[in-house]
Amino acid sequence: MITPAPAPASTAAVHAEEPAWLELDQLTERLDLAVDRAMSEAGLWAPELAARAVRQAEGDPAEAAHLLRAHRAAQPRLAVSAPVATSELRVVRRISSAFRNPPGGQILGRTVDYAGRLLDLLPEDEGRAHVIDESPAPADDGHLHHDHQHSADPSAVERVPGNVLAILREMGLVAPLPERPDDPEPYDITRRPARPGAPRSAWLQTMARGDTGSLVHLWWYGCDWRPDHEIPGELRHGALPVRIAHPHTGEPVTVAEVRVSEVESFYNVPSAAAQHHLGVGYGICFGHNERKSIAMAGLDLALVHYDATSELHHDVLLTLDGLDSTGYAQHLKLPHHVEYRSVLDRAEAAGQDANPPGETV
């Protein structure tokens, strides 16, 4: 379908208008999913910087992630945060596909899942007025909060429901947590490249900052090991505290919060089924990106099923990074004159070998 083009404006009129400028709060509030995706794929939680990157990249998520990751690489590492249990997650959205009434209930939150896929064709003035009417008033902290409303009752905004996985463990359906007094340090993919055979912490980090489209495709198309699909037992989106040790007292101090999307999926993985347990896949990433966390949990289940030398381990660790794949595509636009000349020379030589002089075809 082709829509009629608008009437062309004169060149003088076009140049007389001031160029459109997107404010950072417009990006973080109205294009928050694009900003969240850029932070997730860059591995850096910085909403304002991510909004700047999306604006500079003209909306290209891969380029925005590239800008953010390059900026991140130039920053000093001032501290290492302490581990935080996701049981502390203050949820603004929490659903379960496996249970109708999970502990704490279903919290639908802000989502477009239940809206019709109908293009909004309201006139611009009406659409702008509609958005202004729906926008919340600024809170005392000067920020807009779409996910919840502030209230004098903390329980109205700080919701920390029970974890479905913990209940399944109590029922004996999921293997208990192993006792690891010498719990190894997580693999840091920002310091060492992850290769097949790397521990689970490496592939979880790789997927957490992998390209969303590539991750979803690999999960949907590449996991042919299961006859049906896994079930997300719990999907949560909310805020986690970031804590570091106080430089003088050594006590943990909360210095910030990050929003994450977390998914725990369950399936009868053969290795777990042999012990009469369900296999558990885990996915977590920065921001509000439910598709990515669902695919990540599904791939986590599959990676446990496959051997470390399998093609799936290779694909997850070596092909999901968006900067690698887009960088390869971008480099093809650079001059390749010598390489192209060599291709022509080889083609001409092959043709001469197939048809020596003096012979006719």
C-alpha positions in Angstrom: 0.0 0.0 0.0 1.4 3.4 -1.0 0.2 6.5 0.9 0.1 9.8 -1.0 3.2 12.0 -0.4 2.7 15.3 1.3 2.8 18.5 -0.8 6.5 19.5 -1.2 7.5 22.6 0.7 9.7 25.2 -0.8 13.4 25.0 -0.1 13.4 28.4 1.6 10.6 27.4 3.9 12.4 24.2 4.9 15.6 26.0 5.7 13.7 28.7 7.6 12.4 26.2 10.1 14.5 25.4 13.1 15.7 21.7 13.2 13.7 19.5 15.5 15.5 18.8 18.8 14.6 15.9 21.1 15.0 16.6 24.8 16.5 13.8 27.0 13.3 13.5 29.1 11.3 13.0 25.9 13.5 10.0 25.0 13.6 8.5 28.5 9.8 8.9 29.0 8.3 8.3 25.6 11.0 6.1 23.9 12.0 4.3 27.1 12.1 0.8 25.5 14.7 2.0 22.9 16.8 3.6 25.7 16.5 0.4 27.8 17.6 -1.7 24.8 20.7 0.4 24.2 21.7 0.1 27.8 21.2 -3.6 27.8 23.2 -4.2 24.7 26.0 -1.9 25.9 26.2 -3.4 29.4 26.0 0.1 31.0 23.2 1.4 33.2 23.1 5.2 32.4 19.6 6.3 31.3 20.6 9.9 30.4 23.7 8.8 28.5 21.7 6.2 26.7 19.2 8.8 25.7 22.0 10.9 24.3 23.3 7.9 22.4 19.9 7.1 20.9 19.5 10.7 19.8 23.1 10.8 18.4 22.5 7.5 16.6 19.3 8.8 15.1 17.4 5.9 16.7 19.6 3.1 15.6 19.9 0.8 18.6 23.0 -1.0 17.5 24.8 2.3 16.9 23.6 3.7 20.2 24.9 0.6 22.0 28.2 1.1 20.2 28.5 4.7 21.4 27.6 3.7 25.0 30.1 0.8 25.1 32.9 2.9 23.7 32.2 5.5 26.4 32.1 2.8 29.1 35.5 1.5 28.0 37.0 5.0 28.6 35.7 5.2 32.2 37.7 4.2 35.3 36.5 1.3 37.4 36.0 2.9 40.8 34.5 0.0 42.7 32.9 -3.4 42.4 29.4 -3.7 43.6 28.4 -6.4 46.1 26.2 -9.3 45.0 22.5 -8.6 45.3 19.8 -11.3 45.6 16.9 -10.7 43.2 14.5 -11.5 46.0 15.1 -7.8 46.8 13.6 -6.8 43.4 11.0 -4.1 43.9 8.6 -5.1 41.1 6.5 -2.8 39.0 5.4 -5.7 36.7 5.3 -9.4 37.6 3.4 -12.1 35.8 3.4 -15.9 35.7 2.5 -18.1 32.8 2.6 -21.2 34.9 0.4 -20.2 37.8 -2.9 -18.5 37.8 -2.5 -17.1 41.3 1.2 -17.0 42.2 2.3 -15.8 45.7 1.8 -12.1 45.7 -0.6 -12.2 42.8 -0.2 -11.1 39.2 1.0 -7.5 38.8 0.3 -6.5 35.2 2.1 -3.1 35.3 2.8 -0.9 32.4 2.9 -2.9 29.1 1.6 -2.9 25.5 0.9 -6.6 25.6 -2.8 -6.2 26.1 -3.3 -3.3 23.6 -4.6 -3.8 20.1 -2.0 -3.6 17.3 -3.8 -0.6 15.7 -1.8 2.3 14.3 -2.6 5.5 16.2 -3.9 7.9 13.5 -5.1 10.7 15.8 -4.3 14.2 14.5 -1.0 15.5 16.1 -2.7 18.1 18.2 -5.2 15.6 19.7 -2.5 13.0 20.2 -0.3 15.5 22.0 -3.1 16.6 24.3 -4.0 13.0 25.0 -0.4 12.3 26.1 -0.3 15.4 28.3 -3.5 14.4 30.0 -2.1 10.9 30.7 1.3 12.0 31.9 1.8 11.9 35.7 2.7 15.0 37.6 6.4 15.4 38.7 7.1 13.8 42.1 9.1 15.4 44.9 12.3 14.1 43.4 11.7 16.0 40.2 11.2 12.9 38.0 8.2 11.5 36.3 7.2 8.0 37.4 5.0 6.1 35.0 5.4 2.7 36.6 3.8 3.5 40.0 2.3 6.3 41.9 3.9 7.6 45.1 1.9 7.1 48.2 2.3 7.6 51.9 2.0 3.8 52.3 5.3 2.2 51.2 3.5 -1.2 50.6 1.6 0.5 47.8 4.8 1.1 45.8 7.4 -1.3 47.1 6.1 -4.7 46.1 8.4 -7.7 46.8 6.2 -10.8 46.2 7.3 -14.3 47.0 9.5 -16.1 44.5 7.9 -19.0 42.5 11.2 -20.8 42.2 11.6 -20.9 46.0 8.2 -22.5 46.4 9.0 -25.2 43.7 12.2 -26.0 45.6 10.3 -26.4 48.8 8.0 -28.8 47.0 11.0 -30.8 45.8 10.2 -30.2 42.1 13.4 -28.3 41.5 16.9 -29.3 42.7 18.1 -27.6 45.9 20.8 -25.0 45.6 24.2 -26.6 45.9 26.4 -25.8 48.8 29.4 -24.0 47.5 31.7 -22.7 50.3 34.3 -21.8 47.6 31.9 -20.1 45.2 34.1 -19.0 42.3 34.2 -15.5 41.1 32.0 -14.8 38.0 33.7 -14.8 34.6 34.2 -11.2 33.5 33.7 -11.0 29.7 34.8 -7.4 29.7 38.3 -8.6 30.8 38.6 -11.9 29.0 37.0 -13.1 25.8 34.4 -15.9 26.3 35.1 -19.0 24.3 33.3 -22.5 24.2 34.0 -24.2 27.5 33.6 -21.0 29.5 31.4 -21.3 32.7 27.7 -20.5 32.9 28.4 -17.0 34.3 30.2 -16.2 31.0 27.3 -17.3 28.7 24.8 -15.5 30.9 26.8 -12.2 30.6 27.2 -12.7 26.9 23.4 -13.1 26.4 22.6 -10.3 28.8 24.4 -7.8 26.6 23.8 -9.6 23.3 21.8 -8.2 20.4 18.1 -8.7 21.2 17.1 -9.8 17.7 19.9 -12.3 17.3 19.2 -13.7 20.7 15.5 -14.2 20.1 16.2 -15.7 16.7 18.8 -18.2 18.1 16.4 -19.2 20.8 13.4 -19.6 18.5 15.1 -21.3 15.6 18.1 -23.0 17.1 16.6 -24.8 20.1 15.3 -27.9 18.3 16.3 -30.2 21.2 12.9 -29.9 22.9 9.6 -31.2 21.4 7.7 -28.3 22.9 8.5 -25.0 24.6 9.5 -24.2 28.2 7.2 -22.3 30.5 8.2 -19.0 32.1 7.3 -19.6 35.7 7.9 -16.0 36.5 8.6 -12.8 34.7 9.5 -9.7 36.7 10.5 -6.1 35.9 11.6 -3.8 38.7 14.4 -2.1 40.5 17.4 -3.7 42.2 19.7 -1.8 44.6 23.4 -1.3 43.8 25.6 -1.6 46.9 29.3 -1.0 47.4 31.5 -1.2 50.5 31.9 2.1 52.3 35.5 3.2 51.9 35.9 4.0 55.6 33.5 1.6 57.5 33.5 -1.3 55.0 29.7 -1.5 55.5 27.5 -2.0 52.4 25.9 1.2 51.2 23.2 1.5 48.6 24.4 4.0 46.0 21.9 3.6 43.1 19.2 1.4 41.6 19.0 -0.3 38.3 15.9 -1.6 36.5 16.0 -5.1 35.2 13.8 -7.7 33.5 14.1 -11.2 35.0 12.7 -14.5 33.9 12.9 -18.0 35.3 11.7 -20.7 33.0 11.1 -24.4 33.6 11.3 -27.5 31.5 11.9 -31.3 31.7 15.6 -31.2 30.8 16.8 -34.8 30.5 19.7 -34.2 32.9 17.3 -32.8 35.6 14.5 -35.2 34.8 16.8 -38.1 35.6 16.8 -36.8 39.2 13.0 -36.2 39.1 13.5 -32.5 38.9 12.6 -29.7 36.5 15.3 -27.8 34.8 15.5 -24.1 35.4 16.6 -21.5 32.9 17.5 -18.0 33.9 17.5 -14.7 32.1 18.1 -11.1 33.3 19.0 -7.9 31.5 19.0 -4.2 32.0 15.8 -2.3 31.5 12.4 -3.4 30.3 13.1 -6.0 27.7 10.9 -9.1 28.3 11.5 -10.7 24.9 15.3 -10.8 25.5 15.0 -12.2 29.1 12.6 -14.9 27.9 14.9 -15.9 25.1 17.8 -15.8 27.4 16.2 -18.2 29.9 15.3 -20.6 27.2 18.8 -20.6 25.8 20.2 -21.1 29.3 18.1 -24.3 29.6 19.4 -25.4 26.2 23.1 -24.7 27.0 22.9 -26.9 30.1 21.5 -29.7 27.9 24.2 -29.4 25.2 27.9 -30.2 25.6 30.3 -27.3 25.8 31.8 -28.3 22.4 28.3 -28.0 20.7 27.4 -25.6 17.9 24.9 -23.9 20.2 27.6 -23.0 22.8 29.7 -21.6 19.9 26.9 -19.5 18.5 25.9 -18.1 21.9 29.4 -17.1 22.9 30.7 -15.9 19.5 27.8 -14.6 17.4 25.4 -12.8 19.6 27.3 -9.6 20.1 25.6 -6.9 18.1 28.8 -4.8 17.8 30.7 -7.6 16.2 28.0 -8.4 13.6 27.1 -4.8 12.7 30.8 -3.9 12.6 31.4 -6.6 10.1 28.6 -5.3 7.9 29.8 -1.7 8.3 33.3 -2.6 7.2 32.0 -3.9 3.9 31.2 -0.3 2.9 34.9 0.7 3.2 37.2 0.5 0.1 38.0 -3.0 -1.0 39.6 -2.2 -4.3 42.6 -4.5 -4.0 40.6 -7.4 -2.7 38.0 -7.0 -5.5 40.8 -6.9 -8.0 42.2 -10.2 -6.7 38.7 -11.7 -7.0 38.5 -10.7 -10.6 42.0 -12.0 -11.3 41.2 -15.4 -9.8 37.9 -15.6 -11.8 39.8 -14.8 -15.0 42.5 -17.3 -14.2 39.9 -20.0 -13.5 38.2 -19.2 -16.8 41.4 -19.5 -18.7 42.2 -22.9 -17.1 38.8 -24.2 -18.1 39.1 -22.9 -21.7 42.8 -23.0 -22.8 43.8 -21.0 -25.9 43.0 -22.7 -29.1 40.0 -24.6 -27.9 36.5 -23.7 -28.7 33.5 -24.3 -26.5 
